[in-house]
Structures are given as C-alpha cells and as structure tokens.
Amino acid sequence: MKRLLVSIAIVFAAILTAVGQNHSFSLSGKWNFQIDREDIGIREQWFKKSLDDSINLPGSMPEKLKGDEVTARTQWTGSLYDSSYYFNPYMEKYRIEGQVKLPFFLTPDKHYVGVAWYQKKVTIPSNWKGERISLFLERPHIETTVWVNQKELGMQNSLCVPHVYDLTSAVAPGKTCLITIRIDNRIKEINVGPDSHSITDQTQGNWNGIVGRIELQATPKVHFENIQVYPDLSNQKALIRMNVQSASSAKGEITLSAESFNTDIRHKVAPVQQSFSIRPGDNAVEMELPMGKDFLTWDEFSPALYKLTATLSNGKQTDTKQVQFGMRDFKIEGKWFYVNGRKTMLRGTVENCDFPLTGYAPMDVASWERVFRICRSYGLNHMRFHSFCPPEAAFIAADLVGFYLQPEGPSWPNHGPRLGNGQPIDKYLMDETIALTKEYGNYASYCMLACGNEPSGRWVAWVSKFVDYWKATDPRHVYTGASVGNSWQWQPHNEFHVKAGARGLSWAGARPESMSDYRARIDTVKQPYVSHETGQWCVFPNFNEIRKYTGVNKAKNFEIFRDILNDNHMGSQSYDFMMASGKLQALCYKHEIEKTLRTPDYAGFQLLALNDYSGQGTALVGVLDVFFEEKGYINAEQFRRFCSPTVPLARIPKFVYANNETFHADIEVSHFGAAPLQEAKTVYTIKDKFGKVYAHGSVGTHNIPIGNLCSLGSVDMDLAGITTPQKLNLEVRIEGSDAVNDWDFWVYPAQVELTQGDVYTTDTLDAKALSVLQEGGNVLITAAGKIQYGKEVKQYFTPVFWNTSWFKMRPPHTTGIFVNEYHPLFRQFPTEYHSNLQWWELLNKAQVMQFTDFPAEFQPTIQSIDTWFISRKIGMLFEAKVLNGKLLMTSMDITSQPEKRIVARQMHKAILDYMNSDAFRPSTVITPEQIQTLFTKVAGDVKSYTKDSPDELKPKIN
C-alpha cells in the first residue's frame, strides 16, 4: 500500500506544475540553432533569418556536442588556485591539442561561453482565443532575450526560476509564429562570482541552453498569478494569499479545497468560497482555509502532503491551480530548531551542483528522490545547496521524502564581485531570493534560506538587511545572511548561523579520545549554530569509477592521477590505496560527527559532503562517489551507527590501554527521533574480531527524552585478563530500537621484554651496520627525525583536507597508510590493512622516507599514501637484502618514552621478534648507497606556481 501511495504521490507531483493553465503544449524537440561567437546577431537581426544549424531541446550545448574543443587555452569560469598545470613539464602531454586533460575538475567534451540562438516555428492553437499566452522556459542558462515574429519581448536573467514571457500581444490563435531565443552565458554586469556553483566549471559547468520544461501556456485573462500557502498549525488553518491578475475590472468567485495525497490516512478539507471584485492589474486576495482538528502534519518522520485546489470563476472562464503544501512549522527557540514543536537537530550534507552526466541539476523528480532517499539511508535529514538553488523537482522530491532544504541565492560573491559595494550583484541576489521564494515557497521542504556562500566586500551590512527583510516578509522559513567559513565575520541579525568555527578533530596535537566537544566555540552564540562544511576528509581516487563518466564530463583528472601512480610504479595498488584511505576517512567522519552530537546546544552539521566534489582541484571528500554510489569501504548501515536520529555515544578518555588498567566509558545518547523513548534498556558487549565476548551487560533502563547529552550509565572492564595484544570492540545497543554504535580500543601488555637477539640496532647506516651486513647479519635502523629524503612530505594521522592542489600543499599531504596485515611482522601488533586509532602514536607527524631511487618493484612494508597529485612512493618501514645481510629500517619513533608510548614499545617488540625469527626473509635487494640517500638527499618543497589571488591564475599561454 505504501509503495502504491508513493507512486501516486510522484504522479501528482509531476503534474502539479502544469495544472493551473487551461492549456499548454510542449516545445520540446528540434529547434533551429546557431552559435554567435562574435556577438553580432542582434546587429545583424538574426531574429529575422533562418538559423543554419539545429539542436534538440531541452538540453545544453555540451550535452548536444555543440561548442568548442577543450584546449590548454580554454578560458574557464572558475578560479584556478594551482597553475602548475600550465608550467609543469610532466603536464605537457596533457596540454597537447586533442589530448587535453585537466587536473582541476572534470573535462567537458565541449565548451562554449558566449551567445547562441534558438529558433522554432509554432502554430498557436485556435481555441486559445481570448486567453493570455505565455512562453515558459523552466531553466535556461543564463540570460535570455525573446523575439516573436521579429518583435522583441524583453530580456530575463535568473539562475533560480523559470523565465516566463507574455506572448499575448505578439501572437494570434490559429496562426504560426516564429519564436527566437538568444541565450548568453557570459558573466557580464551581473557577476555572481566565477566559483559560484550555479555557473562555475568547478561543478556543473557554465553551459548554454535550456533544460526542463519548454512550453507554451494559456490561461484566462483573469487568472491566478501567484498563490502562497501559510500553514498555521496552532489555529488549525492555512492562510492563502493570492494575486489575481486581470486586464479589466471583473467579478467572480474563488473556491479553495485541499486533500492529502501521499499517506495511508487520507484527509479531505471542506471547501471554502469567497466572492471577489477586482480592478485591472494585480489584486491581492486573502482567504483562510480551516484544516480541521484532524489535519496531518509534515516532517522527516511523517511527510504528509496536501494539494490545494484553487478555482477562480469569472463568468464563462475558470482558472484552476493546484499547489502542493504541507502543514509544517519550522521555528527557532533559543539555540535549537523546532519542527512542529519538536526539537530537531540537522544532520546535513551540501549539494554542490555536481552532476557529471548532464552538467546540470536534474529536472525530474525521480532523480532527486533517489538522492534524498540515499541521504536518508545514511541517517541525514537535511541538505544545503551551495550557492545555487535547485529546480522545482528537488523541492517536490524532498517533500515526498521528508527532507529539510536550505536553498541559497546563486552566488559566491568573492574572487571578483563584492557584496554590499553597490555592484549589480546586490540587487540581483535580492531579486533572486524573492523570485525563488515566490516559485518554491509553498514546498514544506523549503525550510531555510541564505543569500549564498562566503561573500566579500561590505557584506555584513548587506546581509543584515537581507535577513531583516525576510524575517518581516515570510515566516515559513528561517534565515541566515550567508554560509561562511571561520574567518568570516559574525552576522548579528542572523536567525541562525552556518559557520565553520566548530568543526574538525584535534588529533594533530593530541591523542584520539571521545570526551571532548565543541561547546567552547559556540557557548557564547545565542542563535542555532550549524557547522559549515564539516569534514572534508579526503580519500584516494577510485580509478574504477572512471567508466561511470559516460555523459558530458569525463574524469580525465582521474586519468592523470592514474598515470602519475603508474609512473611511480604503484599502479597495481590503486584499489588498496582507495580502500585503506577510505577506512581512515570514515573513521574521521565518525569521530567528528559524534563530537558534534556530544556538544550542548549544537543545532546541526552540514557535511561537505556525503558524496565527492569533482571540482576545485578534485576534492574526494565523500564516503560516496559523485554519483551517490558506494565506494566499498563503508555502507549506509555502518554510517547510520554514528549518524541517525538516535545515536548511542561513549565518552572514552583514550583508545589505547595497558593490561594493568581499567577500561571505562560513560554512555550517553543523542536522540532526535519522532518521540521520546520510554523504559529503554541499553546493553553493551565487548568482544574481539572473532566474536569472543569478554564482557557484556546492561548499562541501565531509562526514559530517553528528545535531545542530546542524556546520560545512560557507564561501562567498566578490568583488562588484567588480556595477556596478549588485542583489538577489542565496545558495542552499545538500545533494545527495541535500531540504535547501535561501537568503538574499537586496544590493549597491550603492561610489561614487555625487548629481545635484541642477533639484531644490531643503530640510528644511521654507520660503519658497524655495514660490517654486520657484510658479514650476513641483521641490522635495524631506527631513523626517526634523521630522514632528509621524504622530509618534504608532511604526514599527520588525519588525511588530506579538501586537496593539496587547491590549498597550496597545505599539510597534511598523506591519506593514511596501507599495510599487508598478514605480514609476519604484525603477529605481535594487531592491525588491519589501514590506519586505525592505535596507529596515531606512530604516524602523527612522523617522518616518511621517499623511495624514488629504489628499484621499481620495491614496496615498503608500512606504506604511506601520498597526495594523488604527486603519488611519491613513501613509507615508514621497509625491509631489504643489503650486501650479504638483512636490514629493516623505520622512520617511526619506536624507542622514546617506552613507559608512556606503549604502542611504540609494542611495535619495537614486534620488529625485534620478527627480525629474530625465520620469517624475516626480505626479497628486494637494496644497495647501501640507496639507503644513504634517505639521510642525505633533499627533494625540496613542491612548487605549484600559486599566487595569492585565484583571478591571477588564468592561463597565459602564447
């Protein structure tokens, strides 16, 4: 039954936008077409001639393979922070005509920025006589000018809403007319910013064309121009505000009715009627629609929707319009959001307008519903649209799924434009948010609004007026001036903040724990605080993904990165690097999200992002690829353990213990479900990887209210019985619910005997080491702090942030480690094939060794995964045959403070035991000279030819 209802809902949603016109017909199909490279079409009056090419619409020029081949001289819409592509000798082969590949973002098959003309002959139906006739272009890009029968009807420029032209005076029913549309996608007087996701090549691309519905529409001369629904839950009614337009004075009657359509329980609202008498022009009419005491509400748990049917009768003519809405109240009280009176925490992602197959946002409901349902499966309930507003299909789909949206004005007014300086962007942004609210304001999922992303200029005063206007104008949504990073100023008029100050992990300077939170960064903030672009933890590229790019944009950036890896003799390891770095990425997301959930009065987070971002140097920050598909290292069920309406939390002071200690965890829960949990029993289990249970029991039974910081009890375990190194796992589950979460921790012996045996240990390749090797002995070099070749690589425990290209090689440069967990070295050091928290002591800010001068087939035993822009062969431990002996060398600190650094001590023991065993059989032959280069050779820092201003980095090639 539910599946049937969803299908009915989708069908209704699909027809909503068409209902309200008495007649309409699609103009999809073949259009005449011509590119106007020199912008001479107006001067030469192309609207009077027949254009010399053709194109199928809807679509974009790149989608239809219209435009220019991409070259190294292509002028891109977007900042290029790293200009090394244009100067680096390695990249020369990717700059050759016909073979161009770009590392910055996806490479389109075709590119064109300029003017293009579209033309079609249309016969107006004869039964449209006496009606208002309009041309509807759902999403052109960017500026349109329309001529009908050589008569110019005006120009429109909107990145957010349809362009609609009144053709009534220019056409005659029963007659054929010539419609000519000039589209210009250049950035001109109105500059929203070259990195705005609404236009930039970093995301969808700056395309020319028309997508979505293209149609002629006819309405009565007396018609609804606009209908806005304002739910009033406390008074069990909806206020309906209408604008009725008429060419002359008129009288008639308006009837309103409503009925739910997507729920098991159906609710029909009794109709109301009101007579009207209007003057020529625009007339405001207001009516109340009593919903009754049994009305259904809309939220993430029960997204009940209504269709409002408004009928305007005027003698022989009738205009009927249907509007989708939900009885939803999205408010702010103190530092929290409340949906229909229920405290709500936003668990969000950022949608960056990154759609590789088409190069533009989907215009159909099904595509958006897929995205939102995937997000829901990962425990999310919210999406911010970074400097763009999605088409109507996104709002329809989010309504059906129950997903809270934050559209934005289509601007990142930075890197060129300045907000509040009197430039055209000031008026344009205000006009755009007014237009998008008029167009999409009835959708229950439209809950929040910002003007755009990270502005520059005198922007604080501008956004203050922006917020004040919207607070006074439309109570259905809540408002923030702009979504900003940490260094941006505070916006004093904001109803809520989207800001980056309270995010990240402190693992670069302190060992991992789960005690801390972000309260010190938000405790003085009086409004709801939502984190801006949380995460941005990178993963190594998945080269198996390349075959998915079958549309307008190709992953030639991935092809470059694959070539670099192959050239450095590691091509066979690409999948291992992706999986190992992915496990570390997922670990970072788990701990950052949990840290947010532990914070008092933290209203929500916005990941950047659940899926990858293909632009700005290639930012592989998603646990899903750009297509919202899994990569293989974490799935939705695993992610929901730490990201869902109800998440058990454990405050654990550290994750590494000696077996003379007691493990202790204080158990809490973050619960933002549909209702409080009554008499909920919380249980725990501690077990090893084979499922052997070491401890289990009940944490307690509690009534769990809606909110976070709800203490449930504690878990204690005496570790004396753990006599060998072990990884254990604490799992906490709330019975009778889906809520379950878990944490790994490690136990090592408190007393460790280091057996030197026949191993000579030194911190350099000294004369005695050479002598021992010459005589067939075993040498251990502990070279922590002494490495030169590899010193330029900065390794933290956490992975690359965003990417090293866009952020000018800002450390860290690595994305974790890859090891063969079955190697005999690890018999006394439990590990997986990837970084986990026990490695922090050995990895964080540890030196790596660079092995460029080693044999091509050589691979280190503990291998660090370098930034994919360089993919140097690096690592922290290797073994080799040297002279007549065997050598093991590490750049990890395994010797200092053994009484405190029990992980390092255990690694030291594991190394010695391995070297003294028959299993120590290195296969690769390395010369003493190659080892010596690790102490003497200097590679120097990577130069990316980057200047401070991205606008200075446009290609300048003769």
N, C-alpha and C positions, 0 to 999 in steps of 0.2 A: 504493500500500500504506500509506504513512504517513497519507494522508488517511482511509483506512478505519480505521486504528488510532485516530486522534484521535476519529472518530465513535463507535467502540466505547467509548473512554475516557469520552466525555461521557455516553453512555447509562449506563455503570456508575456514574459519579459521581452522576448524577441519582437513582439508586435506592439509593445507599448509606445515606442517612439513614432510608429506610423499612425496609430489611432489618434483621431482629433482632426485630421484632414478628411473632408468628404471624398477627395480623390487624390491619388498620387500614382506616378509611374516612374520606373527606374530608367535612368540614362546610362546604366552600365553597358559596357560593350565597346565597340570600335569607335574611336574618335580620330579625327584628323589631328596632326601634331607637327610642330616644327620648333627646333631649338633656335633661340635668338641670342647667339653668342655676343654679338656686338650691341645688343640692346637698341636695335633700330626699328623694331616692329611698330611702335607707336608712331614714330615719324613717317614710316612708310605705309601706315594704315593696314597692317596685316589682318585686321578685323574685317576688311573688305575683300580679302583674297582667299583663295583656297590653299590651305597649308599642304606642304609637299610630302609629309610622312604620315604615319598612323601609329596609334598606340591603343591598347586595351585598358580601359578604366573600370573599376577602381584599381589603383596601383601607383607605384612610384617609378621614376625613370630608372633607377638602378635595378628595380625588380623586373623591368621590361627590357633591360640591357640597352638603355638609351644613355648617351653621355660619352665621357672620355675614358680612355685607358688610364690607369693609375701609373704615375711615374714618380721619380725622385723629386720632380719639380712641382708636383701637385700641391696646391695651396689648401691646407686643411683648415676646417673650422674647429679650433681647439688648440690649447696650449701644448707645447712640446717641451717639457721640463728638461729632458735629456736629449741633447742634439748630437750625441756621439755617432748616431746612425749616419749622419752626413759626412763624417770625417774619419771614422774608424776604418782602417784598411780591411779588417775582417768583413765588414758590412758591404764592401764594394760590390760583391757578386749579387747582392740583393738590391742594388741600385741600377742594375742594367735594364735598359728598356725591354719590356716584355717579360721580365723575370722579377719584377719588383715585389718585395715582401717587406712588411713593416713590423717593427717590434713594439710600437706604441699601443696599437689597438688592432682590431680585425681589419683585414684588407678587403674593400668592396671590389666587386667585379667591374663596376663602372662608377664614375664620379662626375658630378656636374653641379656647379654653383652659378646661378645666373637666371636668365629669363627663358621660359618655354611657353609655347602657345598651344591651346587645346580647342578644338572646334567640332561642333556637331549640329546637323540639321534635325529639327524636331517639329513634328506636327502637333499642335495643341488640340486636345480633344474638343469636339464641337459642343459637348454637353457641359463644358466649363464656362459657358457664357454667364456673365454676371457675377463671377466669383473672383476672389483675389488669387493670383497665380504667383508662385514664388519658386526660385531655384535654390535647392538645398544641397550644400556641399559639406559632408559631415566632418572631414578632417583634411583640408588642403594644407600645403606646406610651402611657403609661409604666407605670402601676400598675394591676394587675388584681385584682379580687375576684370569686370564682366561687360561685354558688349552684346546686345541683342539686336539683330538686324542693323548693325553698324551704329546703334545708339549706345553710348556708354552709360552704364547704370551705377557706377561707383567702384570704390576700392575698399577692401576689408583686409585686416591683418590681425589674426588671432591664432595662437598656438594651442588654445584650450577648448574652443567651442566651434560649432559649425558656422560656416559663412552662409548667410541666407540673403538672397537678393529678391526684391519685389519686382516682378516682371510685368505686372498688370498693365501698365501704360504702354508697354513695348510689344505686346503680342496680342493676337486675336484668335479666339477659339475657332477651330476648323482650319486655320491657316498654318503654313510651315514657316518656321523662323530659324535663323542661324544664330546659335549661341557660341560665342568666342570667349575663352577664358585665358587671360595672361597670368602666369604664376611666376613669382620672383622669390627665390630662396636665398638671396644675398642678405648679409647683415648690413643695414643702411642706417638711417637716422635712429630707428628703434633698435638698440643693441642690448639684447638681454644678457650678453656675456658669452664668449665663444666656448666656454666649458659648461654652459647650461645644458642639462641633459635633454632638454626639449629640442636642441639643434645640433649638438656637437658630434663630431666624428668619433669622439671617445665612446659614444653609446650607440644610439640608433643610426647616426649619420645625418648629415644635412641634405635631405633629399628634396626633389622637386616632384610634385604630383598631387593626386587626390586619392584618398583611401576612405573606406567606409561607404556609407550610402550616398549616392549621387542621384537626385530625382527632382522631378517637378511635382509641386504640391498645389492643391487648390483648396481654399477654404471660403466660407461665406464672407460677404463683405462685412457683416457683423460677426465677430469671432473672438474667441479667447486668444489673447496674445501671450498671456502668462498666467500660470496657476501655481501658487505656493501653499503648501500644507504645513501648519504649525501644530504639532501634537501638544495637547495639554492633558497629561495623564492624571494630575491631581483633580481636575474638574471633569474628567471622563469625556473629553470632547476634542475635536480638532478645529482650529481656526483656519478657514480657507480664504486666502487673499487672491483676488483675480484682477487681471487687467483685461478689459473688454475694449476692442478697437472697432471703430465704425467710421465710414466715410460721411455719414449724415446722422441726424437725430433719429433715435429708434426706441421702441419699447418692446418688452418681451418678458420671458420668464427663465430663471435659472433653476435647474434641479440638480441636487447633489445626492449621490448614494455611494456606499462603499461595501466591499465584501472581501473577506480574507480568501487567499487562494493557494497557499503553499503549506498548509498544516493539516494534521489529522482532524482537528477540531475546526469546523467552519463557523464563521461568524458573519452574519449579514446585518448591516447597519440600515436602519429605517431611513428612507429618503426625506430630504427637506427641500422646500421650494421658496423662491423669493422673486417677486416681480422687479423689473428694472426699467429705468428710463435714463437714457444716456444721450450725451452730446457728441458731436463729431470729434474724432480724435481718440485719445486714450482715456479710459474711465476706470477708476479703481472701485472694485466691488468687494465687500467683505461679508462672509457668512460663517455661521457656526454649524458644525456637524456633530450632534451628540452621538457618542460612540456606545453608550450603554455601559452598565456596570460589568458586563462580561467580555469587554474588549480584550484582545490579545496583544501582548507586548513583543517587541523585537529586541533581541540581544544575541550574544555569541552562543548562548545555550539553547535558545528557542527563537529563531529568527522569523517570527510570524509577520507576514506582509499583507497589506491591503491594496486593492485597486480602487481608487476614487474615480467614479464616473461623473463628469460634469457635463450637463446638457444645456445649451443656450438656444432657446426657441424664439424666433423673431418672425412671426407671420408664417410664410411658406418655407423659410430657411431654418435649418437646425445645424448647430455646430456642437459636436460631441468630442470630448477629450478625456482620455484616461491617464491617470497619474498613479504611479506606484509610490507607496509610502509605508512607513512603519510607525507604530505608536512607541516612540523611543525618546527617552530623556537622558541626554549626555551632559552632565553638570560637573562642577568643581566645588568641593567643600574642603577648605583648608588646603592640604598638600596632596589630596587624592582626587582621582576621577570617580564619578559615580554614574552607573548606567541603570536607569530606572530605580534609583535609590540604593543600589548595591555597590559597595566599594569594589573598584576594579583596578587591577594592575595591567598595564600594557606590556605585552610580550611581542615585540615587533621586529620587522625587517624593513630594509629600504629597497624599494624597487627603483632601479637606476635607468629604466627605459632601454634595456639592453636586450634586443630581440634579433639575433643574428640571421635568422632565416628570411625575414621580411625587411628588416631595417627600420621597422616602425612598430608601435604598440598594437597588439591585436585589437581588431574592431568587432570581434564576435564574442558572445557571452561564454561559450563553451571553453574557449582558450583561457579566459580569466578565471572561470570557475575551477578549472584544473589547477591553476597556480594557487588560488586561495585554499583549495582543499589539501594540496600538498603542504602548504604552510600550516594549516590546522593539524595535519598529521604529525608535524614537528613541534606541536604544542604552542604555536603562535596564535595571536588573535588580532593582530594589528599590522598595518603597512603604511609607511611613509613613502610618498613619491618625490624623489629628489629633483627639485627644480623642474618639474613638469606636472601636468595634470592629465590623467588617463582619459580615454574616451568613455562615453556613457556605458558601454558594455562592461567596463570594470565595476562601476557602481551597481549595475544590475546584478552582476555575479556576486559581489560582496554582500549585497542584501540577501541573496539566497543562501549564502554560506554562513552568514553571521560574522562579519569581519569588519573591524573598525579602521577607517581610512583617514589619512592626512594628505589630501592633495596640496599642491603648492603652486604658486604663481610660477610661470615658466622661465625663471631667471636665477642665475648665479651672477649677480651684478658685481663682478670682480674681474681682474685681468683685462681691464679696458673700461667698461662702464662703471659709474659710481652712483650709488643711490643717495637721493637727498641733495644732489648738487644742481638740481634744475634741468637735468638732461631728460630727453623724451621717455626714458625708462620709468621715471617717477609716475607719470600719468598712465603709461601703458600697463604697468603692473597693477595699479588700482583698477583700471578698466577691466583687465583680465580676470581678476578675482571677483569682481562684480558679475561679469559675464558667466564665469564658471559656476558661481553660486546660484545664479538665476537658472542655469541649464540643469545642474545636478543637485541643487539644494534640497530637493524632496527626498532623496535617497537616504534611508536610515543609516547606511554605512558611512556616509559623509559626516564625520564627527569633528574633525579638527582642520585648521587651516593655518598656513604660514605663507608669507609673501614669496619665499624662495630660500635659497641657501647662501650663507656666509657672504653678506654684502660688504662692500667698502664704501667710502665716502662719508657724508654726514647722515649716516643711515639710521642712527638711534632715534633722532627726532622724527624721521620719516616713518619708521615702523611704529613709533608710539602713536602717531596719528592714525596709522593703519589699524592698529588694534582698537583704538578708541572708536573709530568708525564702525567696525564690525561688532563690537560689544553693544553698541547702541542700535545696530541695524537688524541683526539676525541672531536670536537666542538659541537657535537649533544646534549651533556648533560652538566650539571653544577655540580661542585664538592665541597665536604667538606671532611675534613680529617676523622672525626669521630663524631657521635652524642653523646653529652656529657651533664652531669649534671652541675650545677652551680659551683661546687668546682673544676672542671677540668680547666686546663689552656686554654688560648686563642690559637687559631691555626692561626698564622699570614699569612699563604699562602692561606687560605680558600677563595673560591669564594663566599660562603655563610656560615652562621653558623646555626647549630642546637644546641641550648644551653638552659639551664633551668633557667637562671637568671631572666628572665622577665615573671613571671607567678605567680599564686596564688592570694588569696584575703587577705586583711589586717583586716578582721573582728575580729581577736583575740584581736586586740589592739584599734580598732576604729569602730564607728558605721557604718553600711552599708550606702553607697552612690553610685552614679554613675557619679561622677565628675572626679575621678582620672583615671590615665592611667599608662603605663609603660615607658614613654618617658625617665625618668631619668636613667633607666637601660640600654637603648640602644642608647642614643643620641650621644655617642662617637664612636659607631660602624659604620664603613664605608660601610660594606657589608650587604646584606639582612640578617635579623635576623628572624629565625623561632624558635618558642618555642619548647623546648624538653619536651615531655611527660606532657603536660598540663593537669590539673585536678586532677586525682587520688582521687576523692571524692568517698568514699565508701557507699555502701548500704547494708542493712541486707540481708542475703541469702534468696532466694526464694526456699523453700523446695518442692514446686510443680514442680520444674524443675528437680528433681531427676529422674523422669520417662523418661526423654528425653535421658538419657545416656545408650543407647542400644548397643553401639559399644565396642571398645577395652578398653576404660577407663570408670570407674564408679565414680560417685560423692559420694564416701564414706566419703570424707571430709564433705560434706553437712550432711551426716547421723550422723557424730559425733556431728556437731553443733546442729542438731535437738535433739539429745539425751541430750545434755547439757541444751538446752532450756526446754525440758520436765522435766528433773531432778530438774530444778529450778521453776517448776510449772507455766510455761508460754507458754507451747506448743500450746495452742489454739490461741495465739497472733502472731504467726509467720508471717502470711499474713499481719496483721495490721502493724507489725514492718517493713516488707519489703516495704509496700506502703508508710508509713509515712517517713521512712528514704529515700525512693526514691524521694519523693517530695522535700526534702531538698537537695538531691544530684542534682536534675535537676535545682533547684534554684541556686546552686553554679556554675554549668556549664553555666547557662545563664549569670550570672554576670561576670564570668571570661572571657568568650568569648567576651562579649560586651566590657569589659575593654581592651581587645586586639584590637578590632575593633576601639576603640576610640584613640588608640595610633598612633601618627605620625610615618610614615616610619616603621611600623611593617609589615614584609613581609608575615607572616603567623603563624599558630599554628599547632601542632600535638598533638591531644588528646592521652592520654594513659588510656583508649581507648574508642571508641564508644561502644564496647562490652566488657564483663567481661574477666578477665585474671585468668585462673584456677590455676596458679602456685604461687610460692614464698609466701607461707602461705595462699593462696586463696585471690586474690585481686579482689574484686567485685566492680570495678570502672566504669563499663559500664552502660549506660542507656538501653542497650540491653544485653541479656544474651550472653553466649559464642557462641551460635548458631545464633547470629544476629537476635534474635526474641524479641519482646517487652515484658516487664515485667508487664505493666499495668498502670504505673504512668505518662508516657509521651509518645506521639506518634510522628511520623515524622512531621506532620503538625505543631504541637506545637513547636517542636525543631527548625523547619525552621524559626520561627519568629525571632530568635536571631542568627541563623546560616544559611546563604544563600548568594547568590551573592549580594543581595540588602537588607540591614538591617537598618530600622529606629532606631535611638538611641536617648536617652534622658539623658541629664546631669541634675541630680536631687541631690541637696545637702543633703537631708535626706528623709526618708520614713515614719517618724512619725511626726505629727503636732498637735498643739492645734488649736482650732477653732477660735482663735483671730489672726491667722497667714494667710499668703497668700501662696498657693502652686505655685511654679514656676519651669518650666522645659525648658531648651534650647534644641531644637530639631536639630539633625544632621542626616546624612545618610552615611553609608558605602556602596558604590556602585561599584561592580566589575562585572557588567553584560556584555552582549555582545556588548552593545553600550551605549553612553550617553542617558539620558532621557530628552526629550525636553518638555518644558512647563508642567512640572509635578506638579500637585496640591497635597499638603499634608494637610490632615484633621485630627482632633482629636476628641475624645469623652471621657468624664469622667462619669462613671456610677457605680452603686453598683452591688452586686452579683445578684440582681433580675432583672437587666436591666434598672433600673430607671436612666435616664440621668440627670446629674447635670450640665454639661457644654459640649458644642461642638462648633466647628468652623473650620476655615481654618488657618493653620499655614502659608501658602503662596504658591506661584507658582514660580517654578524655573527651569532653565536648570541644570540638575544634571550631572556633568562630572564623568568619571571613576576615582575612588579614594575614600579616606575616609576624614573625617573632613570637610565635606560640610555642612555648616550651613543652616538650612531651616527656622528658626524663633524660636518662643517661645510660651509657654502656661502658662497662669496665671489664678488662680482661688481664689477668696476670700472665705475663709472657714467659715465665720461667720454664714452661714445658716445651718451648720451641728451641731445640738444640742445634738445628742447622739453619742456614739462611733460607728464609721463606718469604714469598709474597702472599699476603692474606687479603681477604676482601670482606669488608663490612657491608651487609645489605640490610636496609631498613624498609619495612613494608607496613602500610596502613591497611589492615584487614577490611574486607568489604568494599574496597575501592581499587582503582588502578594505580594508586600512588606507591611507587617504589623507587629507591635510589641506592647507590652503592659507591664505595670508596676503597681503593687499594691502599694498603700500607705494608711496610717491610720490617722484618725482624731479623737481626743479626746477632751472633754470639757476642756476649759481653767480653769474653776472654778469647783472644785469637793468638795462636802461636805462628809466627812467621818463620818458616823453614827455608833458610838460604840455600842449603844443599850445595850443588856444584855450580851455582849461578854467581857470576861476578856482576855486581851492581855498581854503576857509575852514572854520573850525570852528563857525560860527554864521551865522545869517541876518543879516549885517551890511549896512550901507548900500551898500557896494560890490557885494555879492552882488545886492541888489535892483536896483541900477543896471545891472549886467550882464544880469540877467534882463529888465529893462525894455527893454533895447536888443537883445534877441533872442539873447543869448549863453548859454554853458553854465556851470553852477555845480556844483561838487562840495562838499558839506558833509560833513566827517569829524567827527562829533559824539560820538565815544567819550568817555564819562564826563560828558557835559553834558546828558543827557536827564533830564527830570523825568517826563513823561507816559509811563509804562512802567517807571519805576524800581521800582515795587512788585512787578513780576514778576521773580522770581529764576530765572535761567537758568544751568544747568550744561551741560556736554556730555552727561552721562548724563541719562536721563529720570526722570520722577516715580517715587518709591519708594512702592509699595503704592497709595496715592492721597492726594490733598491734603485730602480731607474727613476721613478717619479720623485722619490725622496733623496736623490743625490747620494746614494751609497751610505745612507744613514744606517748605523748598526742597529740590530744585528744583521749579519749577511747570510746566516745559515737557517735552515728549516728543519733542524733536528739531526738525528743520526740514523744510520742503518747498520745493523749487525746481523750476522748469522747466529741466531740464538741457540743453534745446535752445536756450535763450535765448542770443543772440549774446554776452552778457556773459561766458559761460563758455567761449568759444572758446580763451581763453588760461588757463583754470582748470578742469582736468578734474574733473568731479563727476558723481555720479548724482543722482537726484531726492531723495535723503535724506542725512542725516548719515553721514559715514564718518570714519575716523581723521584724515584730513588737515584736517578742519574744526575739530579740537579747539582749535587755536591761535586761531581766530577766534570760536568760540562759547562756550568755557568761561568762565562768569561775566561774559560780555559783556552790556551793557545791550540791552534791546529798546525799541522805540518802539510806543506804543499808538495805533491809528488809528481810534478810535471816532468822532472828529469829521470824518473824511474821508468822501468820497462812498461810498454803499453799494456801488457797483460796483468800487471801488478794491481792488486786491490788491497787497501788497508783492512785490518780486522775490525776496528771501530772506525767507521767512515762517517764523516760529517757531510751533510748535504748542502752544497753551496747554492747561492742565489743562481737561478736558472739563466740569468743574463750572462753569466761567466762560466759556471759549472766547472770550476777547478777541481781536480782530484785532490781531496784533502781528507785528513783524518787525525785521530788522536792516539792510535795504537796500530802497529804493524809488526809482522814477523818476517824474517828472511834468512836465507843462507848467505853468509858473508865469509869469504875466504874458505876455511875448512870447518868453520863453526856455525853456530845458530845464534841469531840475535832477535831480541824483542825490544822495541823502543816505544815509549809513550810520552806524549806531551801533557798528559793529565797529572795533576799533583796527587800522587798516591802515598806520599811519605810524611807530609807535615801534620802535626797535631793528631796523631792516631788515636789518642784517647777521646777526642771530640768528633773526629771525622771518621765515623765507623764504617761508612760506605767506602771511602777511600782505602781504609785499612783492609776491608774485606776484598776489595779489588786487588790490593797488593798481595794478599794471601793467595787469591785465585791465580794470579800471574805466576807467583813462585811455584805453587803446586803444579801448575801446568808445565812450566819450564823444566821441572824436575821429573816429569812423567814421560813415559814412552810416547804419549800423544803429541809431544812437541816435535812436529815434523814439518817445518816450513818448506815450501816448494820453490818460491821465487828466489832467484839469485840477484843480490844487490851488491854493488861494489862499495868499498869504504869511501871512495870519493863521492858517490851519490849520497851517502849518509852525511858526509861532511857538509854538503851544500845546504842541508837543513839548518845548520848552525851559522852559515856564512852568507848565503845568497840573499839578496834583497830584491823583492819584486816591486815594492813601492805601491802607493795607493792607486786605485783605479780612477782614471780621469774620464769624466763624461762631458767635458766641454760645456758645462752648465753655467749659465749666468743667472742672476737673481730673478730677473723678470721673465716669465714664460713668453711674453709677447715679443721678446727679442730673439726667440729661438726659431722663428720661421725659417725655412730653408733658403739659403742664399747661394745657389749653385749657378755658375756661369754656363 
